[in-house]
Amino acid sequence: MVKITTLVDNYALPVKALEAEHGFSCLVEVGGKRILFDTGMGKAFIRNAKRLGVDLSNLDDVVISHAHYDHGGGLVPLLETFSYPLLTLWTGKGFEEKKYADDPEGLRYLGPEIDRSDTEHNNVLWHTVCSDTVMIHPGVWLVSAFDRIHPLEQPNPRFLVEHRQEKIVDEFCDEVAMVIDSPRGLVMIAGCSHPGILNMIDAVRSRFPKPLYALLGGIHLFDAAPERRDAVVRQLIAQDIPLLGVSHCTGEEASTMLKDKFPGYFANKAGTVTTII
């Protein structure tokens, strides 16, 4: 059985005074392991977890999908709130490089405030995902190094990364997704899908023999040009994935299109529990 509880998202179910924020976090429970995937912007996911009766004091792993504040901003509050005998942190290659948005008002820093000292004093073992597919537990993998095959899904020049003291277009080499083996097929969780959700799906399908049953998380179409957004949605619908719980940066327009045309669509808001047996 795989159980995924969405702890924070841009939208929240109207229950238990759950908070919404521009961010994403979910708890994955599988095979006796408890893995936190992303931490949102700050403390909201911790407060929501308490309201939902979800215990965050006994985690095995934390995975941060990429180095943006709305996915890694809650790590330090988590470590300030709970004490762990041992906690494994997983991030992608290049996670510690500084990231920016090139906005009309100027450069805006996008990275979470995470320092090595935050982990060294809190029994955190920090691992970097250095190969394209890493098994972190039986039936649980982190995948990265997504080839940009689809012409629609090329790097966005708005996003920059500081590499060797030079700001260059960010190709999000640090982004990782989670793949979980379930009785019904593979479950894929993405934070923002900056490398392109179609590219990421292609990578998963090329590396794993089992079919993809479910896709959860953000697919970053909220700021896409309408032509690109609509084309990506059409191709995503054609992927024939039975269960699709998109959220966060997907955007209202893309979500509406998917809801109208995708039988297995659901709004993966904070408070949503997805159980696959």
C-alpha positions in Angstrom: 0.0 0.0 0.0 1.1 3.6 -0.8 -0.4 6.4 1.2 0.3 10.0 0.2 -1.0 12.9 2.4 -0.7 16.4 0.9 0.3 18.7 3.7 0.4 22.0 2.0 -0.5 23.4 -1.5 -1.8 26.5 -3.1 -5.3 25.4 -2.2 -6.6 23.5 0.9 -9.6 21.4 1.6 -12.2 23.4 3.7 -11.6 21.2 6.7 -9.8 21.6 10.1 -8.8 25.2 9.3 -6.1 23.9 6.9 -3.8 26.6 5.5 -2.9 27.2 1.8 0.2 28.8 0.5 2.3 29.0 -2.7 4.2 25.8 -2.0 4.0 22.0 -1.9 4.6 19.3 0.6 3.4 15.7 1.0 4.1 12.7 3.3 4.6 9.4 1.6 4.1 6.2 3.6 5.2 3.0 2.0 6.8 -0.2 3.1 7.0 1.0 6.7 8.9 4.1 5.7 7.8 7.7 6.1 9.2 10.1 3.6 8.5 13.8 3.4 8.6 15.1 -0.1 9.1 18.9 -0.1 8.5 21.3 2.8 6.6 24.2 1.3 7.5 27.8 2.1 7.7 27.6 5.9 5.7 26.3 8.9 2.3 25.9 7.3 2.9 22.2 6.4 3.8 21.5 10.1 0.6 23.2 11.3 -1.5 21.4 8.8 0.1 18.1 9.7 -0.9 18.6 13.3 -4.4 19.5 12.4 -4.6 16.4 10.2 -3.2 14.2 13.0 -0.1 13.4 10.9 3.0 12.8 13.0 6.2 14.4 11.6 8.4 13.4 14.5 9.4 10.0 13.2 10.4 10.6 9.6 12.9 8.5 7.8 13.8 10.8 4.9 13.2 14.3 3.5 13.4 14.9 -0.2 13.5 18.4 -1.6 12.7 18.4 -5.3 14.6 21.5 -6.2 16.2 24.6 -4.6 13.3 27.0 -4.6 11.9 28.6 -1.5 8.4 27.1 -1.9 9.7 23.6 -1.8 12.6 23.8 0.6 11.7 26.7 2.8 10.2 24.6 5.5 13.2 22.4 6.2 14.8 24.6 8.8 11.5 25.0 10.7 11.1 21.2 10.6 14.5 20.7 12.2 13.7 23.4 14.8 10.4 21.8 15.7 11.4 18.1 15.9 14.5 16.2 17.0 15.5 13.2 15.0 17.9 10.4 16.0 18.8 10.2 12.3 17.2 11.8 9.3 18.3 11.4 5.7 18.0 14.5 3.4 18.0 14.0 -0.4 18.6 16.8 -2.9 19.7 16.9 -6.5 23.1 17.7 -8.0 23.7 21.5 -7.9 21.1 22.1 -5.2 23.3 24.5 -3.3 23.8 26.8 -6.2 21.9 30.1 -5.8 18.7 30.5 -7.9 17.0 33.7 -9.2 14.1 34.9 -11.2 14.8 37.7 -13.7 11.7 39.8 -13.0 10.9 43.2 -14.6 11.8 44.7 -11.2 15.2 43.0 -11.2 16.7 39.8 -10.0 14.8 38.0 -7.2 16.4 35.4 -5.1 14.4 32.1 -5.1 16.4 29.7 -3.0 15.5 28.4 0.4 17.6 29.5 3.3 19.3 26.2 4.0 22.9 26.0 5.2 25.0 22.9 5.9 25.2 24.0 9.6 21.4 23.6 9.8 21.8 19.9 9.1 25.1 19.1 10.7 23.8 19.9 14.2 20.5 18.0 13.8 21.5 14.5 13.0 20.8 14.9 9.3 22.6 12.9 6.8 22.6 14.9 3.6 22.8 12.9 0.4 23.1 14.2 -3.2 21.4 12.3 -5.9 24.4 12.0 -8.3 23.1 9.4 -10.7 19.9 9.5 -12.8 18.1 6.8 -10.7 18.7 6.1 -7.1 16.8 3.6 -4.9 16.4 5.0 -1.4 14.3 2.2 -0.1 13.0 -1.0 -1.7 10.4 0.1 -4.3 11.2 3.8 -3.8 13.5 5.7 -6.2 14.6 9.3 -6.9 15.0 10.1 -10.5 16.9 13.1 -12.1 18.9 14.0 -15.2 15.9 14.5 -17.5 16.7 14.9 -21.1 14.8 17.8 -22.8 13.4 15.8 -25.7 10.1 17.7 -26.2 10.5 21.0 -28.1 7.7 22.5 -26.0 9.7 22.0 -22.8 12.9 24.0 -23.1 14.5 26.1 -20.3 12.7 29.2 -19.3 15.1 32.2 -19.6 13.4 33.9 -16.7 14.9 31.4 -14.3 18.7 31.8 -13.5 21.2 29.9 -11.5 24.6 31.1 -10.2 27.2 28.7 -11.6 30.9 29.4 -11.1 30.2 33.0 -10.2 28.1 33.5 -13.4 24.3 33.7 -13.7 23.1 31.5 -16.5 19.8 30.1 -17.6 18.7 27.4 -15.1 18.1 24.0 -16.6 17.1 22.7 -13.2 19.7 19.9 -13.1 19.0 19.7 -9.4 15.3 18.7 -9.8 14.4 15.2 -8.7 11.1 13.3 -8.8 10.0 10.3 -6.7 8.9 7.0 -8.2 7.1 4.5 -6.0 6.3 0.9 -6.9 2.6 0.1 -6.1 0.4 -2.9 -6.8 -1.3 -0.9 -9.6 1.8 0.4 -11.2 4.3 3.2 -10.7 3.4 6.4 -8.7 5.3 9.5 -9.7 5.5 12.6 -7.5 6.9 15.9 -8.9 7.5 19.1 -7.1 7.3 21.7 -10.0 8.4 19.8 -13.1 10.7 22.6 -14.3 12.5 20.2 -16.7 9.1 19.6 -18.3 6.5 17.1 -17.2 6.5 15.3 -20.6 10.3 15.0 -20.5 10.1 13.7 -16.9 7.4 11.1 -17.8 9.5 9.9 -20.8 12.5 9.5 -18.5 10.5 7.4 -16.0 9.0 5.2 -18.6 12.4 4.6 -20.2 14.0 3.6 -16.9 11.2 1.4 -15.4 9.5 -1.5 -17.0 6.2 -1.1 -15.1 3.4 1.2 -16.4 2.8 4.6 -14.8 -0.4 4.5 -12.7 -0.4 7.8 -11.0 1.1 11.3 -11.2 0.9 13.8 -8.3 2.4 17.2 -7.8 3.1 20.4 -9.7 3.6 20.6 -13.5 4.4 24.4 -13.7 2.0 25.6 -16.4 0.5 28.6 -14.6 2.8 31.1 -16.3 3.1 29.2 -19.7 2.1 30.8 -22.9 -1.5 29.6 -23.8 -0.2 27.7 -26.9 2.4 25.8 -25.0 0.1 25.2 -22.0 -2.6 23.8 -24.2 -0.2 21.6 -26.2 1.4 20.2 -23.1 -2.1 19.4 -21.6 -3.2 17.6 -24.8 0.0 15.5 -24.8 -0.4 14.8 -21.1 -4.0 13.6 -21.6 -2.7 11.3 -24.3 -0.2 9.7 -21.8 -3.1 7.5 -20.6 -2.2 7.7 -16.9 -5.1 6.4 -14.8 -4.7 8.8 -11.9 -3.7 12.4 -12.0 -3.6 14.6 -8.9 -1.9 17.8 -10.0 -1.5 20.9 -7.8 0.7 23.8 -6.8 2.1 25.5 -9.9 -0.1 23.7 -12.4 -2.4 26.7 -12.8 -6.1 27.1 -13.0 -6.4 27.0 -16.8 -4.4 23.8 -17.1 -6.2 22.3 -14.2 -9.6 23.1 -15.7 -8.6 21.5 -19.0 -7.4 18.4 -17.3 -10.5 18.2 -15.1 -12.8 18.4 -18.1 -10.9 15.8 -20.2 -9.1 13.5 -17.8 -11.3 10.9 -16.1 -8.8 10.2 -13.4 -8.2 13.8 -12.5 -8.5 15.1 -8.9 -7.5 18.4 -7.3 -4.6 17.5 -5.0 -5.2 20.1 -2.3 -3.8 20.3 1.2 -5.6 17.7 3.2 -6.0 15.3 0.3 -5.1 11.7 1.1 -4.3 9.3 -1.8 -4.2 5.6 -1.0 -3.2 3.1 -3.6 -3.7 -0.6 -2.8 
